[in-house]
Amino acid sequence: MDKTSNSLPTQPTFNRQDVEILSTKTVYDGFFKMVKYRLRHKLFAGGWSGEFERELFERGHAAAVLPYDPVLDRVVLIEQFRVGAMAANCQPWQLEIVAGMLDHDNESPEQVVRREATEESGLVLGKTEKISRYLSSSGGCSEILDIFISEVDSRLAAGIHGVASESEDIRVHVVSRNQAYQWLESGKIENAATIIALQWLQLHHQRLRKA
């Protein structure tokens, strides 16, 4: 038995009540919003931090879905231009899974992916399962993204899609699960939600194909 574990000091567990927000100020309000927070919080060693400021990028919350055909063992990916990828000197046209923003407070993440699947790939989603929920970049962004996987008939996926009023130009790719995973391993796929979804599928595809 490890006796040293009994001598360890009790570690504090913090939550939202251990942060004091002193002020907030909206410094930009356009398609997205930037808010400056002045705050302080409790410290692991005891006491409180000094007051400090952080700019927070508020872009709302989003949901994404990996359309998967368990019969043919194929996935549906989409390709579109991404200004953030361009600015980061990555491939401006990114391979991704279907995704979209929650436009209304009463809209569920699953409703979002079903809507976006039709808009971005022309597909109607079947049985859907939630994979994960994560913060996209918690150091400076409040966005939460829910990820799903959904059964589809990949034979119906093809063409170019998107909402013209949103300047979307989206091309559909239907590839084998193995091909998509090879793209992930080679670094061709750089989108976080897509990486998470494909890794999850690689672990669970046998169960999905038996269902």
C-alpha positions in Angstrom: 0.0 0.0 0.0 1.3 3.5 -0.9 1.4 5.4 2.4 2.5 8.6 0.7 -1.0 9.2 -0.7 -2.4 9.6 2.8 -0.1 12.5 3.5 -1.0 14.5 0.5 -2.8 17.8 1.3 -6.4 18.2 0.3 -6.6 19.8 -3.1 -9.1 22.6 -3.6 -11.9 22.1 -6.1 -13.1 25.3 -7.7 -16.3 26.2 -9.6 -18.1 29.2 -11.1 -18.7 30.6 -7.5 -14.9 31.0 -7.1 -14.7 33.7 -9.8 -15.6 37.3 -9.3 -16.6 39.3 -12.4 -15.9 43.0 -11.6 -17.0 44.4 -15.0 -17.7 43.5 -18.6 -17.6 45.7 -21.7 -18.5 44.9 -25.3 -15.6 46.2 -27.4 -16.9 44.8 -30.7 -20.4 43.7 -31.8 -20.7 42.5 -35.4 -21.2 39.1 -36.9 -19.3 37.9 -33.8 -18.8 39.7 -30.5 -15.8 40.6 -28.4 -16.3 41.3 -24.7 -13.6 42.5 -22.2 -13.9 41.0 -18.7 -12.2 42.4 -15.6 -12.2 39.7 -13.0 -10.3 37.8 -10.3 -10.5 34.2 -9.0 -9.3 32.0 -6.1 -5.8 30.6 -6.2 -4.8 27.0 -5.7 -2.3 28.1 -2.9 -5.1 30.1 -1.1 -6.4 33.6 -1.3 -7.4 35.5 -4.4 -5.6 36.6 -7.6 -5.1 40.2 -8.4 -7.6 41.9 -10.8 -6.9 41.2 -14.5 -8.5 41.6 -17.9 -9.3 39.1 -20.6 -10.9 39.6 -24.0 -13.5 36.9 -24.8 -14.5 36.0 -28.3 -18.3 35.2 -28.3 -19.3 33.4 -31.5 -22.3 31.4 -30.1 -22.5 27.7 -29.9 -22.4 25.1 -32.6 -23.1 21.5 -33.5 -21.5 19.1 -36.0 -22.3 15.7 -37.4 -20.4 12.9 -39.2 -22.7 11.3 -41.7 -21.8 7.6 -41.8 -23.1 4.8 -44.0 -22.7 1.6 -41.9 -23.8 -0.7 -44.8 -21.1 0.5 -47.2 -18.6 1.7 -44.4 -18.3 5.1 -46.0 -18.4 8.6 -44.6 -19.6 11.9 -46.1 -17.2 14.9 -45.7 -17.6 18.4 -47.1 -15.1 20.8 -48.4 -15.3 24.6 -48.2 -13.3 27.8 -47.9 -12.4 28.9 -44.4 -10.9 32.3 -43.8 -9.4 31.2 -40.5 -7.5 28.4 -42.1 -6.2 30.9 -44.8 -5.0 33.4 -42.2 -3.2 30.6 -40.3 -1.4 29.5 -43.4 -3.2 26.2 -43.5 -5.1 24.8 -46.5 -7.8 27.4 -47.2 -10.3 24.8 -48.4 -10.9 22.5 -45.5 -12.2 18.9 -45.3 -14.8 18.9 -42.6 -17.9 17.2 -41.2 -21.3 19.0 -41.5 -21.6 21.8 -38.9 -23.6 24.9 -38.1 -24.4 27.5 -35.4 -27.3 27.4 -33.1 -29.4 30.2 -34.5 -32.1 30.3 -31.8 -32.1 29.8 -28.0 -34.8 27.0 -28.3 -33.0 25.1 -31.1 -31.3 21.9 -29.9 -27.9 20.8 -31.3 -29.5 17.8 -32.9 -32.0 20.0 -34.7 -29.1 22.1 -36.0 -27.2 19.1 -37.5 -30.3 17.8 -39.2 -30.9 21.2 -40.7 -27.3 21.7 -41.7 -27.0 18.2 -43.2 -29.7 19.1 -45.7 -28.2 22.5 -46.5 -24.6 21.3 -46.8 -24.8 17.8 -48.2 -28.4 17.3 -49.4 -28.8 14.4 -46.9 -31.6 13.5 -44.5 -30.1 12.1 -41.3 -31.3 8.8 -39.9 -30.5 7.4 -36.4 -28.2 9.9 -34.6 -25.9 9.4 -31.6 -24.0 12.0 -29.7 -20.2 11.6 -29.6 -18.8 14.5 -27.6 -19.1 18.0 -26.4 -16.1 20.3 -26.1 -14.9 23.9 -25.7 -13.3 25.0 -29.0 -10.7 27.3 -27.3 -11.5 28.0 -23.7 -8.6 30.4 -23.2 -10.4 33.1 -25.1 -13.6 31.8 -26.7 -17.0 30.8 -25.1 -18.0 28.5 -28.0 -19.2 25.0 -27.1 -19.5 22.4 -29.9 -21.7 19.2 -29.8 -20.6 16.4 -32.1 -22.9 13.7 -33.4 -22.7 10.7 -35.8 -25.7 9.8 -37.9 -26.6 7.0 -40.2 -27.1 7.9 -43.9 -27.3 6.4 -47.3 -24.1 7.6 -48.8 -25.3 6.8 -52.3 -27.5 9.9 -52.1 -24.6 12.2 -51.3 -23.1 14.2 -54.1 -22.7 17.6 -55.7 -22.3 21.1 -54.6 -24.4 22.7 -51.9 -24.7 25.6 -49.5 -26.9 28.6 -48.8 -26.2 31.3 -51.4 -27.2 34.2 -49.1 -24.4 33.0 -46.7 -21.8 32.8 -49.5 -21.5 29.1 -49.0 -19.9 27.0 -51.7 -19.7 23.4 -50.4 -18.5 20.3 -52.2 -19.4 16.8 -51.0 -16.9 14.0 -50.8 -18.0 10.3 -50.2 -15.0 8.2 -49.1 -14.4 4.9 -47.3 -13.9 5.1 -43.6 -10.3 3.9 -44.0 -9.6 6.6 -46.6 -10.9 9.3 -44.3 -8.8 7.9 -41.4 -5.7 7.9 -43.6 -6.3 11.6 -44.4 -6.6 12.2 -40.7 -3.3 10.4 -39.9 -1.5 12.2 -42.8 -2.5 15.6 -41.5 -4.7 16.4 -44.5 -7.7 16.9 -42.1 -7.1 19.8 -39.8 -10.5 20.5 -38.4 -10.9 19.6 -34.7 -14.5 18.4 -34.8 -13.7 16.2 -37.8 -10.7 14.7 -36.1 -12.6 13.9 -33.0 -15.5 12.3 -35.0 -13.3 10.2 -37.2 -11.2 8.9 -34.2 -14.4 8.0 -32.4 -15.7 6.2 -35.5 -12.5 4.2 -35.8 -13.1 2.9 -32.3 -16.8 2.2 -32.6 -17.5 1.3 -36.3 -17.8 -2.4 -35.6 -20.7 -1.8 -33.2 -22.4 0.6 -35.6 -22.2 -1.9 -38.5 -23.7 -4.6 -36.4 -26.7 -2.5 -35.2 
